[in-house]
Amino acid sequence: MSGDRIPIDLKKATVARLAASKVESKEESKLDSLHYDLKMAIMTRVPAKSLMKFRCVSKMWCSFIRSQELVDSFFAVSSTTQPRFIVSFSNNAFGKPEEKLTFVFSYPEGSSSSSSSLVPRFEMALPVGLRASQGYCASLHGFLSVYIDHGLIVCNPSTEQVLNLPKTTQFVGYDPIGGQHKALSVHLRHPSSGRPHLLHKVLTLGGGGGWRWRDIEGTPVPYIPVSVGVCINGVIYYGGYTYNNSTTDFENNKNPAVMCFDVRSEKVSFIQAPSAVVLCGKDAIFIEYNGKLASIFVHPPDARSIPFALWILEDAQKHEWSKQSCLFPSSAWESVSCRRMSFHGANTAGEIIISTSVVNTLKVQPFYIFYYNVRTNCVRRVRLLGIGDNEEFQRSYGFQNGYECYVRVAPHHLDSIAFLKNHHHHV
């Protein structure tokens, strides 16, 4: 990890395109002369950003780096290294779409309590803002799924490939068995009878053939989706309300549930849930906690603490949930100016990752994340360097005038050199 300061002009940090070599045949012969296993062993240990530059050396290098064998081997090696967490934050320059920028940094995810600050690695910049109503960013097998101001995108920070998904897309998940990313659209229609009706459509990303949505039939019960979701072990979970198909009074006959979309089988099921688990819109908080689905319900703060309930799905087949009451000390939150908490998941030690939801643009100050230990109620604070904490940076990139500059965090990110081959849409 480099300790170099993040450049104020981030254009200097973008990947430069190398000129094609005039001695291509010699470079090809040098690479081709290596034993295949040795080539794989070397290339899987080269940083992903460097591999992207090496594609320009020759057609043979490009073909080898884009090969599925190297893509799979590179991710396998990446999986044995320390994961990183992604932090994306936007300047949200209102009224000036051409000036909007979202920066993507990554930080080491180690659970050591000895670190008081972390140095970032610049990943990429996007010419868009983040959506205010959807505090969502997730890492799915090397790709990020992020809500921006005009929809949902999927991007790979290592390759800088960006996919604009259709505006009807609500969720993205990953099937670890089939090795496929899929997008899910749940569209509400009201037929002539006046009863709500849902259309489910699925799109396989990278499957070839462009945008081909497939209809899904046979949902277990009628329902209405009400929140964003989270993908855990090949299942997308999102909040909803089920109801009796014969009822005409939906408001008084709805039942809270967590909907489950199996990315591999493309089947929809549901889990009965306490009412505190299923909240609407941006009030809903679903995270992965120790490999399980969890929901967080934040209570009004008091003088000494910010209480919240952690609901954990213990048994999906039996619809069983457990509840843990948590107290985040108010004194720990006094170091930040934003009152709004964002919960981003948990690290490998089981600590819940918490931060403010915006970057302060009224004055330059450090940006912190907090790790909350559920078992001990202890909190530790770590400063993230590079998150708008430089006056020249804020002035150069529009982080001023009190605009709300949103922050999103995605834990457990691993580098991947994969491309989704059938889509070449850019934001």
N, C-alpha and C positions, 0 to 999 in steps of 0.2 A: 504494500500500500504506500502510495506516494504521499509525502507530507507537503508537497508543493501547494502553494496558495492557489485557490481557484482564480483564473484570470478574470479581470473585470469585463473584458471583451470576450464573451463566450464564443464568438465566431472563430477565435483562434483555437478553440478546443474541438472544433468539428473535425470529422475524418477527412483528410486531404486525399484527393484522387491521384494516384501515382501514374506517371506517363508509362505507356507500354514500352517494354524493354526492346531495344533493337537487337539484342542477342537472345531472342526468345528461345531459339533452338538449343542454345547452350544451357539456359536455365532449365528447360524441360529435361534435357539429358541429365543434369545434376540431380533433379528430383526423382526422375525415373530410375536412376542408377541405385537408389536406396531400396533396401528390402521393404516390402509392403508393411510388415509389422512395425518396422523401425519408423517408417513415415507416419504411421498412425500414432505411435508412441510420442513422436516429436510434436506433431500438429495438435494433439489433444491437450498439450501443456502450454501451447502458445496462447496468449490473451486473445479473447474473441475480437476485440477491436483491431488487433494486429492482423488476424486472419482475414478480416474484411479488406484491409489494405493489400494483402498478398494476392487477392483475387485478380488484381490488375497486372501482376507480373506476366502472366501468359494465360492462354486459353486452357492449357492443361492444368495449371495451378487452380484456376477458377473452377474447372470441372471437378477436381479432386476435393477442393474445399466445400463445394456444394453437394458432394456425394452423400447419400443417406448413411453410408457406413461411418463417415467421419462425423456427421451430425449426431448420430446415436452415440458414438464413442466419446465425443466431446462432452455431451451432456452427462454420460455415465461418470466421467472423470470429474466434471463440475459438481456432481451430486455428492462426491466424497470430500469436497472442500467446504469451508465455512460459508453458510449462506449469507446473503446480504439483504437488507431491507431497502425498498425503494421509497423515496420521498419526492413527490411531484408538487409543485406550487406554481400558481399563476399570478401574473400581474393584473389581470382583469381590467385592462384599460377601457373603461366604458365609453361607448360612442366612437371608438377608434378601432374597428376590427383589424386593420392592418398592423396595429401595434400590439395586439395581444400575443403573449408568449406564455407557455408553460414549460418550466425547466424540470428535468428529471435527473435526480442525483441518486447515488446508492451509498450505503454505509455498511460496515461489517456488523453482523448480527450477534456477535459473541455475547454470552450471558454473564461475563465477568463484571463484578461490581466495582472493580478497581478503575475503570475508565470514567473520567469526568467529562470528556469531550471526544467527538469522533470526527475524523477528517473525511470529506466527501470525495467521491469519484464522479465527475460529470459524465452523464450517459448520453443525453440528447435534449434538444429543444424542439417544441412543437408550436407552430404559429396559430394557436387557439387558446381559449380560456377554459377553465374548469366550471362545470355546472354547479350552481349554488345549491340546488335542491337535492342533489344526489352526492353525498359524501362517500364516494365509492372508488376504490382502486384495488385491483387484485392481481397477484402474480400466478400465472397458470403455465407451468412447464416452460419457463423462459420467456413467455409473452405476458404483456400487461393488458388488462381490460380496464378502461378508464371512461367515466362519463365526462364528456366535454360539453361546451355550451350549445352544440347543435346535435348531440346524439352520443352514441357509444362507439369507441374506437378500440382496436386491438393493435398493439405495437410491440416490437422487439427492440429493446434498448441496445443490444449488441450489434444488430444488423441495421438498425434504424428503419426497418420496414414498418410502414403504418398503413392500416386498413380502416377505411371509413365504413362502418356497418350501416345498413338501412335504418332509417329513423324509427321503424317499428320494433327494432331489436331491444329487448329488455335485459337479457342475461347471456353470459358466455360461460361455458364450462369446458372441462378437459376430461377425456376418457383415458385413464392411465393404462388400460389393457389394450385398447385398439390404437392408442397413440394419436387421437384426433381431438382437435378443438371444434366445438359446435356452438352456434348461436341459437337462442330460443326467442321466439316472438309469441307473446300471449296477447291477442287482440280481442277486446270486448265489443260485441255487437248486440244490439237489441232487435230481435226479430219482431214481426208484426204482433205476436202474442204479448209483447211487453216484458217478457222474462229475459234476464241477461243470458247471453250465449257467448262462449269463448271459442276462438279459433286459435289452435296451437300450430306453429310452423317451426321447422328446424332447418338450419343451414350448416352443412359441414364445411369448415374453413380449410382450405388447402387440399380439398378432394379432387380438384380439377373440374373444368366445365363451367366456371363462372358461378353467378348467383342462382342456385337452384334450391328453392325452398320446398320442403316436403310437409304435407299436412299430417297431423297426428290425431287420431281418433280415439275415443273411448276413455275419457277421463273418468275417474272413479265416482266422483260426485260433482254436482254443479258448484262452482266457487267463483270468487272474484279476487284477483291478486291485489295486494295493497302496499307492497314494499319491494326494495331491491333484495338481492339474494347473495349467497356465498356458496362457492363450490368446494366441497370436501370429499376427497376420495371418489371422485367420479359422479357425485350427486350434487345438483344445484338445489339449495333450500331457499325458499322465499315465503313471506307471510301472505296469508289469504283468509278469507271467510267462506266457509261452506254453508250451504243452505239446502232445505228440502225442495226438490224439484216441483212439488205441487203447491208450494206456498206462493202467494202473491204479495205478502208483506215481508220483503227481504230484511228490512232494518230490524224487525223484532224477532226474526227467526235465524239470524246468522250465528255461526259458531266459529270461534278462532281456531286456526289450523296452520301448520307449516306444510306447504306444498313441497313435494320432492320430485325432481325430474332426473331420472337416471340417464346420464349422457350416453352410455353405451346402448342400452335397450330402447331408449327414447320413450319410456313409459312414465306416466305421471301417477303419483300416489300422494297420500297425505298423512300427517301425524296430528292427532288431537293435541292441543296446546293450551296452557293457561292464558287468560286474557292479557296478562302483563307481557307475554312473549310476543304477541302479534300486535305491533303498532303500525300506524300508517305513515307512508312517505319517509321523510328524513328522520322521523322520530324512531324508526326501527333500527336496531343495532344487532346484526348477526355476525358472529365471529367463529373462527375455529379455536377451540380451547382443548389442548391435550388430545388432539385428534378427533374431538367430538364437536357437534354443533352446540353453540351457546348463544343465548340472547341476553342483552343487558338492558335493564330498566333503571333509569336514573331518577332518583327522588329529589325533591327540592332541598337545597343545601341548608344547613343550620350554622350556628356560630363556629362550631368546631370541626365539622366534616362535611363532605359531599357524599351522601349515602347512595349506593346503587345495589341492585339485586342481580346476581349472576345465575341465570337459569340454564341448566345443562341437560341436554338430551341423553339420558342414560340407556334407554332401550326403545328403539324406534318401533319394533314389533309390538311391544306392550304399551306404547305411547306414554312412557314413564319419564318424568322430569325431576331433577333435584334442584334445590334452590340454596344459594349461599348469599348471606348478607355481607356487604363490603362497605367499609368506611374509608374514603380517601381523605386524609387530613387537609383541612383548609389551609393550614400554614404552608404546605408544600406547593399549593397553587398560587400563593401570593407573589411568586417571582415572575408571573406572566400577566399580561394586561388583558388578554381575552378571557371572557367568562365561559365561553362555550367549549366543552370537552368533546374530543373525538376519540373513539375507541377503535383500535386498528387490528386487533387480534392478540395473539400471545407468542412469546418467544419459546425456544426449546426448553427453557427452565420453567415454563408455566406462568411467567409473569405477564400480566396484561399490559399492552403497549398503549399509552395514552398521550395525546398532545392537544394543543389548541387547534381549532379548526381554521384559523386564519393567521397570516403574517401581519404583524403590527406595521402599518405604514405611516403612522403619525410620528413615530420616532424610531431610531435605529436601536435595537436591543437584541440580545441573544435569543436564539430559538432552542427550546428544550423539548425532549420527550421524557416521559415518566414511565417507570416500570413498577407496576403494583403487584405485590405478592399476596395472593388470595389467602394463603394459609396463615401468614404472619401479620397481615395488614400493614406491612412495611412498604415504603416508597423510596425508590432511588431516582435521581435526576441526572440526565446526561445531556450535555450541550451538543447540538448538531451545527458544526461550522458550515458556513456557506449559504445558509437559508436566509437570504436578504439581510444579513447582519453587517453590511458594509454600506456606508452612505453613498459612495460613488456608484456602487452596484444598483442601489435603489433608484438613484436619480437617472442612471443610464437606461434602465429597463422599465420605467413607469411604475415603480413601487412607491407611489406618493399620493398626496392629496386625500388620505383617509380611505381610499378604496379598499374594499374587502378582498384580500388576496388569499384565495383558498388553498389549503394544504391537504394532500392525501398521502397516506402511507400504506405500503403493501409489504408485509413481512414475507420471509422465506423465499426470496428470489434467487434463482440460479441462472447463470449465463447459458445461453443457447445460441448456436449459429444457424438455427433452422429458418427457413423461409416458408411462408404459406404460398404455394406456387401458383395458384390459379387467380390470385387477386393482386392487382398492382395499383390500387387506389391510394392516393396520398391526400392528407389534409392540406 
